Amino acid sequence: MDFVSVNRFRDNLKAFVEQAASNHTPLKVTRRSGEAFVVMSADEWEREQETLYVLQNSSLMRQLAESAATHTQGTGYTPKEEEINEITRL
């Protein structure tokens, strides 16, 4: 994560916001007092929220662990050809 002082951020606000939005790279802005805040694109923020939701949901984490285990063992679900075709037609 890049970081910048609040003064530099303020002086170049448009450029830094455009960079965060187009590159999906969060920017940490630090204040004189040492406090900081992060500027990031809305898409990136939504992805972070979804990840946090999954990580905090024990049922979803259990499903992921079971799926990874069956995949590793080669015993997981194998879709039929018509199911694959339906998915790849998107």
SEVOMI-563241 format. One record per atom (N, C-alpha, C, CB): atom name; x, y, z. Coordinates in nm, 3 decimals, always signed. Each point is the difference from the previous one (the first is absolute). Glycine has a CB too. Example, Ala and Ser with C-alpha at 12.3 -4.5 7.8 and 13.67 -1.06 7.14 Angstrom:
2
N,+1.319,-0.569,+0.780
CA,-0.089,+0.119,+0.000
C,+0.090,+0.120,+0.000
CB,-0.189,-0.117,+0.125
N,+0.154,+0.222,-0.197
CA,+0.082,+0.119,+0.006
C,-0.077,+0.109,+0.073
CB,+0.118,-0.063,-0.215
This chain:
90
N,+0.084,-0.117,+0.000
CA,-0.084,+0.117,+0.000
C,+0.089,+0.123,+0.000
CB,-0.185,-0.123,+0.121
N,+0.153,+0.214,-0.210
CA,+0.072,+0.127,-0.003
C,-0.050,+0.089,+0.113
CB,+0.033,-0.018,-0.250
N,+0.049,+0.114,+0.289
CA,-0.042,+0.095,+0.101
C,+0.046,+0.139,-0.037
CB,+0.007,-0.178,+0.175
N,-0.078,+0.278,-0.124
CA,+0.027,+0.139,-0.032
C,-0.048,+0.086,+0.117
CB,-0.022,-0.044,-0.250
N,+0.082,+0.161,+0.265
CA,-0.043,+0.092,+0.106
C,-0.133,+0.063,-0.041
CB,+0.240,+0.047,+0.067
N,-0.315,-0.004,+0.032
CA,-0.129,+0.062,-0.027
C,+0.017,+0.129,-0.081
CB,-0.091,-0.100,+0.212
N,+0.200,+0.174,-0.189
CA,+0.024,+0.123,-0.077
C,+0.022,-0.030,-0.148
CB,+0.099,+0.106,+0.205
N,-0.017,-0.206,-0.232
CA,+0.025,-0.038,-0.139
C,-0.127,-0.055,-0.065
CB,+0.241,-0.049,+0.056
N,-0.316,-0.027,+0.022
CA,-0.126,-0.054,-0.050
C,-0.096,+0.113,-0.038
CB,+0.030,-0.206,+0.143
N,-0.043,+0.303,-0.053
CA,-0.089,+0.113,-0.025
C,+0.043,+0.078,-0.125
CB,-0.046,+0.015,+0.247
N,+0.177,+0.006,-0.263
CA,+0.050,+0.077,-0.114
C,-0.019,-0.073,-0.133
CB,+0.166,+0.104,+0.152
N,-0.173,-0.238,-0.148
CA,-0.013,-0.080,-0.122
C,-0.120,-0.094,+0.007
CB,+0.248,+0.012,-0.030
N,-0.354,+0.036,+0.091
CA,-0.118,-0.082,+0.027
C,-0.051,-0.074,-0.123
CB,-0.059,+0.161,+0.179
N,+0.038,-0.090,-0.287
CA,-0.057,-0.061,-0.121
C,+0.088,-0.113,-0.050
CB,-0.105,+0.219,-0.060
N,+0.235,-0.198,+0.054
CA,+0.091,-0.103,-0.051
C,+0.002,-0.123,+0.090
CB,+0.140,+0.180,-0.103
N,-0.138,-0.160,+0.235
CA,+0.003,-0.113,+0.092
C,-0.130,-0.079,-0.003
CB,+0.159,+0.126,+0.145
N,-0.272,-0.056,-0.153
CA,-0.128,-0.069,-0.007
C,-0.010,-0.079,-0.130
CB,-0.108,+0.179,+0.141
N,+0.150,-0.120,-0.250
CA,-0.002,-0.069,-0.129
C,+0.090,-0.124,+0.005
CB,-0.044,+0.218,-0.118
N,+0.160,-0.207,+0.178
CA,+0.092,-0.113,+0.013
C,-0.063,-0.113,+0.081
CB,+0.195,+0.158,-0.015
N,-0.256,-0.125,+0.127
CA,-0.063,-0.102,+0.084
C,-0.116,-0.067,-0.073
CB,+0.067,+0.129,+0.205
N,-0.144,-0.051,-0.277
CA,-0.116,-0.055,-0.070
C,+0.038,-0.085,-0.120
CB,-0.129,+0.198,+0.076
N,+0.226,-0.154,-0.153
CA,+0.035,-0.073,-0.124
C,+0.093,-0.118,+0.025
CB,-0.029,+0.213,-0.123
N,+0.119,-0.202,+0.219
CA,+0.096,-0.108,+0.026
C,-0.047,-0.098,+0.107
CB,+0.179,+0.156,-0.065
N,-0.290,-0.124,+0.130
CA,-0.050,-0.082,+0.111
C,+0.110,-0.022,+0.105
CB,-0.161,-0.114,-0.157
N,+0.239,+0.218,+0.180
CA,+0.107,-0.004,+0.099
C,-0.035,+0.096,+0.114
CB,+0.173,-0.059,-0.178
N,-0.191,+0.008,+0.299
CA,-0.031,+0.090,+0.111
C,+0.116,+0.096,+0.029
CB,-0.149,-0.177,+0.097
N,+0.116,+0.292,-0.047
CA,+0.099,+0.102,+0.034
C,-0.020,+0.039,+0.145
CB,+0.008,+0.085,-0.238
N,+0.096,-0.097,+0.319
CA,-0.005,+0.038,+0.141
C,+0.045,+0.146,+0.011
CB,+0.045,-0.240,+0.078
N,-0.131,+0.323,-0.020
CA,+0.028,+0.142,+0.016
C,+0.021,+0.025,+0.149
CB,-0.137,+0.064,-0.206
N,+0.255,-0.010,+0.240
CA,+0.033,+0.022,+0.141
C,-0.011,+0.149,+0.034
CB,+0.154,-0.202,-0.003
N,-0.204,+0.227,+0.123
CA,-0.013,+0.136,+0.050
C,+0.119,+0.031,+0.090
CB,-0.254,-0.013,-0.015
N,+0.273,+0.141,+0.042
CA,+0.110,+0.043,+0.088
C,-0.005,-0.067,+0.136
CB,+0.002,+0.217,-0.120
N,-0.124,-0.237,+0.170
CA,-0.018,-0.058,+0.133
C,+0.033,-0.150,+0.003
CB,-0.176,+0.172,+0.044
N,+0.200,-0.228,-0.162
CA,+0.031,-0.143,-0.008
C,-0.119,-0.085,-0.039
CB,+0.171,+0.038,+0.170
N,-0.290,+0.019,-0.159
CA,-0.119,-0.073,-0.044
C,+0.004,-0.016,-0.151
CB,-0.133,+0.089,+0.196
N,+0.064,-0.189,-0.244
CA,+0.001,-0.024,-0.145
C,-0.137,-0.045,-0.047
CB,+0.243,-0.061,+0.011
N,-0.266,+0.074,-0.140
CA,-0.120,-0.054,-0.062
C,+0.039,-0.058,-0.135
CB,-0.151,+0.168,+0.119
N,+0.064,-0.249,-0.174
CA,+0.029,-0.070,-0.125
C,-0.099,+0.044,-0.107
CB,+0.093,-0.197,+0.125
N,-0.040,+0.223,-0.244
CA,-0.082,+0.032,-0.116
C,+0.008,-0.119,-0.094
CB,+0.039,+0.253,+0.023
N,-0.158,-0.305,-0.062
CA,-0.002,-0.115,-0.091
C,-0.123,+0.009,-0.088
CB,+0.125,-0.143,+0.167
N,-0.122,+0.070,-0.277
CA,-0.114,+0.000,-0.091
C,-0.118,-0.071,+0.067
CB,+0.154,+0.002,-0.202
N,-0.274,+0.032,+0.161
CA,-0.120,-0.064,+0.054
C,+0.000,-0.149,-0.031
CB,-0.126,+0.216,-0.026
N,+0.172,-0.254,-0.093
CA,+0.007,-0.142,-0.036
C,+0.091,-0.076,+0.095
CB,-0.043,+0.059,-0.240
N,+0.157,-0.001,+0.269
CA,+0.096,-0.064,+0.091
C,-0.060,-0.012,+0.141
CB,+0.193,+0.093,-0.137
N,-0.260,+0.011,+0.182
CA,-0.063,-0.003,+0.132
C,-0.106,-0.109,+0.008
CB,+0.044,+0.245,+0.025
N,-0.125,-0.259,-0.131
CA,-0.104,-0.104,-0.003
C,+0.062,-0.139,+0.003
CB,-0.150,+0.155,-0.127
N,+0.260,-0.175,+0.054
CA,+0.069,-0.130,+0.003
C,+0.052,-0.030,+0.140
CB,+0.066,+0.029,-0.241
N,-0.013,+0.070,+0.306
CA,+0.050,-0.019,+0.137
C,-0.114,-0.038,+0.094
CB,+0.184,+0.167,-0.044
N,-0.298,-0.102,+0.029
CA,-0.116,-0.031,+0.084
C,-0.048,-0.142,-0.022
CB,-0.065,+0.241,-0.004
N,+0.061,-0.284,-0.123
CA,-0.041,-0.138,-0.031
C,+0.096,-0.100,+0.061
CB,-0.105,+0.079,-0.213
N,+0.234,-0.052,+0.203
CA,+0.101,-0.090,+0.058
C,-0.017,-0.009,+0.151
CB,+0.159,+0.058,-0.185
N,-0.177,+0.055,+0.250
CA,-0.021,+0.000,+0.145
C,-0.125,-0.079,+0.038
CB,+0.115,+0.222,+0.014
N,-0.221,-0.208,-0.092
CA,-0.123,-0.073,+0.028
C,+0.025,-0.151,-0.005
CB,-0.135,+0.190,-0.096
N,+0.203,-0.236,-0.008
CA,+0.028,-0.143,-0.014
C,+0.088,-0.047,+0.115
CB,-0.021,+0.018,-0.250
N,+0.126,+0.057,+0.282
CA,+0.092,-0.041,+0.106
C,-0.067,-0.006,+0.137
CB,+0.184,+0.101,-0.133
N,-0.285,-0.019,+0.154
CA,-0.069,+0.003,+0.129
C,-0.116,-0.099,+0.008
CB,+0.065,+0.238,+0.020
N,-0.099,-0.302,-0.131
CA,-0.112,-0.092,-0.004
C,+0.053,-0.143,+0.011
CB,-0.135,+0.162,-0.141
N,+0.116,-0.223,+0.256
CA,+0.057,-0.133,+0.024
C,-0.057,-0.105,-0.094
CB,+0.034,+0.062,+0.238
N,-0.160,-0.049,-0.275
CA,-0.061,-0.097,-0.092
C,+0.067,+0.007,-0.139
CB,-0.219,+0.020,+0.126
N,+0.240,+0.101,-0.177
CA,+0.066,+0.015,-0.130
C,+0.145,-0.048,+0.006
CB,-0.149,+0.194,-0.051
N,+0.217,-0.165,+0.159
CA,+0.139,-0.045,+0.013
C,+0.007,-0.152,+0.005
CB,+0.058,+0.212,+0.121
N,-0.154,-0.275,-0.055
CA,-0.004,-0.146,+0.006
C,-0.024,-0.058,-0.140
CB,-0.086,+0.011,+0.239
N,-0.005,+0.050,-0.314
CA,-0.026,-0.044,-0.137
C,+0.124,+0.013,-0.087
CB,-0.240,+0.067,+0.026
N,+0.312,+0.044,-0.011
CA,+0.123,+0.019,-0.076
C,+0.105,-0.104,+0.035
CB,-0.048,+0.244,-0.011
N,+0.061,-0.273,+0.140
CA,+0.098,-0.100,+0.044
C,-0.036,-0.138,-0.053
CB,+0.045,+0.135,+0.207
N,-0.172,-0.170,-0.202
CA,-0.045,-0.130,-0.052
C,+0.023,-0.010,-0.150
CB,-0.171,-0.013,+0.183
N,+0.142,+0.119,-0.253
CA,+0.020,+0.002,-0.145
C,+0.147,-0.014,-0.035
CB,-0.204,+0.143,-0.025
N,+0.290,-0.073,+0.097
CA,+0.144,-0.009,-0.025
C,+0.050,-0.142,+0.028
CB,+0.027,+0.244,+0.060
N,-0.079,-0.305,+0.045
CA,+0.043,-0.135,+0.035
C,-0.042,-0.101,-0.107
CB,-0.016,+0.060,+0.243
N,-0.109,-0.053,-0.289
CA,-0.044,-0.094,-0.104
C,+0.071,+0.025,-0.132
CB,-0.224,-0.015,+0.112
N,+0.255,+0.139,-0.139
CA,+0.075,+0.032,-0.122
C,+0.139,-0.062,+0.006
CB,-0.129,+0.215,-0.026
N,+0.196,-0.199,+0.139
CA,+0.135,-0.055,+0.019
C,+0.000,-0.152,-0.011
CB,+0.057,+0.195,+0.148
N,-0.161,-0.257,-0.095
CA,-0.011,-0.146,-0.003
C,-0.051,-0.053,-0.133
CB,-0.041,+0.005,+0.244
N,-0.005,+0.086,-0.330
CA,-0.054,-0.042,-0.129
C,-0.138,-0.062,+0.010
CB,+0.232,-0.036,-0.075
N,-0.302,+0.062,+0.185
CA,-0.132,-0.059,+0.020
C,-0.111,+0.104,-0.010
CB,+0.104,-0.172,+0.145
N,-0.072,+0.290,-0.189
CA,-0.099,+0.107,-0.009
C,-0.096,-0.020,-0.115
CB,+0.165,+0.153,+0.101
N,-0.263,-0.068,-0.108
CA,-0.103,-0.007,-0.104
C,+0.062,+0.034,-0.135
CB,-0.179,+0.061,+0.168
N,+0.147,-0.142,-0.267
CA,+0.043,+0.027,-0.137
C,-0.124,+0.031,-0.083
CB,+0.204,-0.152,+0.022
N,-0.214,+0.274,-0.074
CA,-0.119,+0.035,-0.076
C,-0.008,-0.078,-0.132
CB,+0.006,+0.229,+0.103
N,-0.128,-0.251,-0.147
CA,-0.024,-0.066,-0.128
C,+0.031,+0.097,-0.112
CB,-0.177,-0.149,+0.101
N,+0.198,+0.095,-0.219
CA,+0.037,+0.084,-0.115
C,-0.104,+0.108,-0.026
CB,+0.122,-0.194,-0.099
N,-0.250,+0.160,+0.109
CA,-0.103,+0.101,-0.027
C,+0.001,+0.112,+0.106
CB,-0.139,-0.178,-0.110
N,+0.178,+0.144,+0.233
CA,+0.011,+0.103,+0.104
C,+0.116,+0.094,-0.030
CB,-0.097,-0.159,+0.169
N,+0.207,+0.102,-0.215
CA,+0.116,+0.083,-0.037
C,-0.036,+0.090,-0.117
CB,+0.157,-0.178,+0.081
N,-0.225,+0.121,-0.180
CA,-0.041,+0.080,-0.116
C,-0.092,+0.114,+0.041
CB,+0.022,-0.203,-0.145
N,-0.113,+0.177,+0.237
CA,-0.092,+0.104,+0.047
C,+0.077,+0.113,+0.068
CB,-0.182,-0.172,+0.028
N,+0.282,+0.137,+0.051
CA,+0.078,+0.100,+0.070
C,+0.086,+0.081,-0.096
CB,+0.002,-0.146,+0.201
N,+0.061,+0.079,-0.297
CA,+0.094,+0.069,-0.089
C,-0.069,+0.080,-0.110
CB,+0.163,-0.180,+0.047
N,-0.291,+0.164,-0.063
CA,-0.074,+0.079,-0.101
C,-0.021,+0.144,+0.044
CB,-0.114,-0.209,-0.073
N,+0.142,+0.237,+0.198
CA,-0.018,+0.136,+0.050
C,+0.096,+0.088,-0.070
CB,-0.076,-0.080,+0.222
